[in-house]
Amino acid sequence: MRPHPLPADRHWDGSPRRVLRRHGLQIAPASPSRLLRAGQTGRCRHCGNRIDWYPRHDDRPIALHPADVAVVGTPASCRWHIGGGIAHPHDDGSAWCRIPHAVLCPQQPLRSHTGRTRLTALRRDLAVHSRRLIDTGAFTPQPCPQTPAAAPIGEAGQPIRPVVRILLVPYLGHSPLEDIRCVAQTRQRRRCTRPLLAPGHLAGRWRLLPTGPHHGQLALPGTTMAVYDLSHLPYTDQLRWRAQHCPTHSTGTAPDLAHAGWQVFDPLLHAAHIRTRLPHTPARGLGGR
């Protein structure tokens, strides 16, 4: 008698063999937010509690409490809702809303409009959890940064937060040029570690430019600042800088795992980061002067 071979999708006893298929995360083309939600969770550096990052309507990130809170008993100024991946500073008519973490953070000063509400109990729970993390050694709180009186200087005279001119718009960086890295996702589903200022590629030039007005403000008379100018670079390279992508991820469909760290430069709000002298040495790259 000839044995009948079992099909490949069956076990020895004839039961079906289930093969788990891995499905990659995808972003809808019409989504206002181009970020994966899997990469937008973190912990507050001051209290250690979990936070969810969302982009606001003005493209600035905001940290929200991960759980929904009932609208009843929540001040109207603390109500946020999520629509299409974007955080909006008001409720959406439902019985639930989201709360900014800054309102609940136990390391932040208590705001007057949060007193005698249910947010006080939630803030107390976060304080207890934060103390438990500190006592077990799982978290070390960081002090709140103080605004410097003058622009801080790093190694080789490089500013800690440089002003970069991209597509004729000045932006304030969140770290020195050499430390700014790509925000795209790699094949290992991790954030890319390549620097934005890639060696062997065209770089910007440090120049002294006027601060200029912002949104109808009056120009500061006779004030110039050191700006890392990218105006001479091709349009595609400037788009890569603004998106904060390395040359490898400048073209492609790889999603972002973090927000770009640029802020539109405001000469009044960011006056502490204005430098009136050029750095001693240019940043690495080709074309730097």
C-alpha positions in Angstrom: 0.0 0.0 0.0 1.4 3.4 -1.1 1.4 6.1 1.6 -0.3 9.3 0.7 2.0 12.3 1.4 0.5 15.0 3.5 0.2 18.5 1.9 2.6 21.2 3.0 -0.1 23.2 4.8 -1.0 20.3 7.1 0.6 18.8 10.2 1.4 15.1 10.7 -2.1 14.6 12.2 -3.9 16.3 9.4 -4.6 19.6 11.3 -4.1 22.8 9.3 -0.8 24.5 9.6 -1.2 28.2 10.4 1.4 30.5 9.2 1.5 33.9 10.8 1.9 36.7 8.3 3.7 39.8 9.3 1.8 43.0 8.3 3.8 46.2 8.1 2.3 49.5 9.3 1.1 51.7 6.5 0.1 55.4 6.3 -3.0 56.4 4.4 -2.0 58.9 1.6 -4.8 61.3 2.6 -3.7 61.3 6.3 -2.7 64.8 7.6 -0.2 63.2 9.9 2.7 61.3 8.2 3.9 59.8 11.4 3.5 56.2 12.7 1.7 56.1 16.0 3.9 53.2 17.0 6.8 55.6 17.2 5.1 58.6 19.0 4.9 57.3 22.5 7.4 58.1 25.2 7.9 59.2 28.8 8.1 62.6 30.3 11.7 63.5 31.2 10.6 65.3 34.3 8.2 62.8 35.9 8.7 59.6 34.0 5.0 59.0 33.1 3.9 57.9 29.7 3.0 60.5 27.1 1.7 60.4 23.5 3.1 62.9 21.0 0.7 64.4 18.4 1.2 67.2 15.9 -0.9 70.3 16.4 -2.6 72.3 13.7 0.5 74.5 13.4 2.8 71.5 13.0 4.2 71.9 16.5 4.2 68.7 18.7 2.3 68.4 21.9 2.5 65.8 24.6 -1.0 64.5 25.7 -2.0 62.2 28.5 -2.4 58.7 26.9 -5.9 58.0 28.4 -9.2 59.7 27.6 -10.7 61.9 30.3 -14.4 62.7 30.8 -15.5 66.1 29.6 -17.6 66.6 32.7 -15.5 68.2 35.4 -12.6 69.1 33.0 -11.9 72.8 32.3 -12.7 73.9 28.8 -9.1 75.3 28.4 -7.7 71.7 29.0 -9.8 69.9 26.5 -8.2 68.5 23.3 -9.3 66.0 20.7 -7.7 64.1 17.9 -8.9 64.3 14.4 -7.0 62.7 11.5 -3.9 62.3 13.6 -3.9 66.1 14.5 -4.5 67.5 18.0 -7.0 70.3 18.2 -7.3 72.6 21.3 -11.0 72.0 22.0 -13.5 69.2 22.4 -15.3 67.5 19.6 -18.7 67.3 21.2 -18.3 63.8 22.6 -18.2 62.9 26.3 -14.4 62.3 26.3 -11.3 64.5 25.6 -7.6 64.4 25.9 -5.5 66.4 28.4 -2.1 68.0 27.8 0.5 66.3 30.0 1.9 69.7 31.1 -1.4 70.2 33.0 -1.0 66.8 34.9 2.7 66.6 35.3 3.5 66.5 39.0 6.8 68.3 38.4 5.1 71.3 36.8 3.5 74.1 38.9 -0.1 73.6 39.6 -2.3 75.8 37.4 -5.1 77.7 38.9 -7.8 76.4 36.6 -7.0 72.8 37.4 -7.8 73.1 41.2 -10.8 71.4 42.7 -11.4 69.3 39.6 -11.1 65.6 38.8 -7.7 66.5 37.3 -6.3 66.9 40.8 -6.9 63.2 41.5 -5.3 62.2 38.2 -2.3 64.4 38.9 -2.0 62.8 42.3 -1.9 59.3 40.8 0.8 60.4 38.4 2.8 61.8 41.3 2.6 58.5 43.1 3.7 56.5 40.0 6.5 58.9 39.5 7.7 58.5 43.0 7.6 54.7 42.6 9.7 54.9 39.5 12.3 57.1 41.3 12.4 54.9 44.4 13.0 51.7 42.3 15.7 53.4 40.2 13.8 53.0 37.0 13.7 56.7 36.4 15.9 59.7 37.1 14.2 63.1 36.8 15.8 65.8 34.8 15.6 69.4 36.0 13.6 71.9 34.0 15.9 73.8 31.7 16.4 77.5 32.4 16.4 80.1 29.6 20.0 81.2 29.0 20.9 84.9 29.0 23.0 84.4 25.9 23.2 81.9 23.1 25.1 78.8 24.3 28.2 77.8 22.4 29.3 74.3 21.8 32.6 72.8 20.5 34.6 74.7 17.9 32.3 77.7 18.4 29.2 76.0 17.0 25.9 77.2 18.5 23.9 74.6 20.5 20.7 75.6 18.6 21.7 77.0 15.2 19.5 79.1 13.0 19.3 77.5 9.5 17.9 79.2 6.4 16.0 76.7 4.4 14.0 77.8 1.3 14.6 81.4 2.4 12.9 80.8 5.7 14.9 80.8 9.0 14.4 77.8 11.2 15.8 77.2 14.7 17.3 73.8 15.2 16.9 71.7 18.4 20.6 70.6 18.6 24.0 71.3 16.9 24.2 70.7 13.2 26.5 67.6 13.7 24.0 66.0 16.1 20.8 66.4 14.0 19.9 63.0 12.7 17.4 61.6 10.3 13.8 61.0 11.5 12.9 58.2 8.9 12.2 54.6 9.8 14.7 51.9 8.7 13.9 48.4 7.6 14.5 47.2 11.2 11.6 49.5 12.2 13.9 51.8 14.1 14.9 55.4 13.7 17.7 56.1 11.3 21.0 57.0 12.9 22.5 58.8 9.9 23.3 62.5 10.4 21.5 65.2 8.4 24.8 66.9 7.6 26.2 63.9 5.6 29.9 63.9 4.8 30.6 64.1 1.0 27.4 66.1 0.3 26.9 69.8 -0.3 26.7 71.8 2.9 25.5 75.3 3.8 27.5 78.4 4.5 27.7 80.5 7.7 26.6 84.0 7.0 25.7 87.2 8.9 22.1 88.1 8.0 19.6 90.5 9.5 17.2 89.1 11.9 14.2 90.5 10.0 10.6 90.8 11.2 8.2 88.0 11.9 4.5 88.0 11.3 4.2 91.8 11.0 6.7 92.6 13.7 9.0 95.6 13.4 12.5 94.7 12.3 15.2 95.0 15.0 17.4 97.9 13.9 21.0 97.1 13.0 20.9 93.5 14.3 22.6 90.7 12.4 22.9 87.1 13.4 24.9 84.0 12.3 22.8 81.9 10.0 23.6 78.5 8.4 22.4 79.4 4.9 21.3 76.7 2.5 19.9 79.0 -0.2 22.7 78.0 -2.7 21.8 74.3 -2.5 19.4 72.6 -5.0 15.7 72.7 -4.2 15.6 68.9 -3.6 18.5 69.2 -1.0 16.7 72.0 0.8 13.5 69.9 0.9 15.6 67.1 2.4 16.9 69.4 5.1 13.4 70.7 6.0 12.0 67.1 6.2 15.1 66.2 8.3 16.0 63.2 6.1 19.4 61.8 5.4 20.5 61.4 1.7 19.5 57.7 1.9 15.9 58.6 2.9 15.6 61.7 0.8 13.7 59.8 -1.8 11.3 56.9 -0.9 8.2 56.1 1.0 9.8 55.4 4.4 7.6 56.9 7.2 8.9 59.2 9.9 9.3 58.0 13.5 9.7 61.5 14.9 8.9 65.1 14.2 11.3 67.3 12.5 13.0 69.4 15.1 12.7 72.7 13.3 10.9 75.8 14.7 10.2 78.8 12.6 12.7 81.4 13.9 11.1 84.3 15.8 13.6 87.1 16.7 11.6 88.0 19.8 10.8 84.6 21.2 14.2 83.1 20.3 16.4 86.2 21.1 18.5 84.1 23.5 19.7 82.0 20.5 20.9 84.9 18.3 24.6 84.9 17.7 26.3 88.0 16.3 29.5 86.3 15.3 30.3 83.6 12.9 31.5 80.2 14.3 35.3 79.7 14.3 35.2 76.6 12.0 32.5 75.6 9.5 30.4 72.5 9.8 31.6 69.3 8.1 30.7 68.8 4.5 31.4 70.2 1.0 30.8 73.8 0.2 31.1 75.1 3.8 32.8 78.4 4.1 
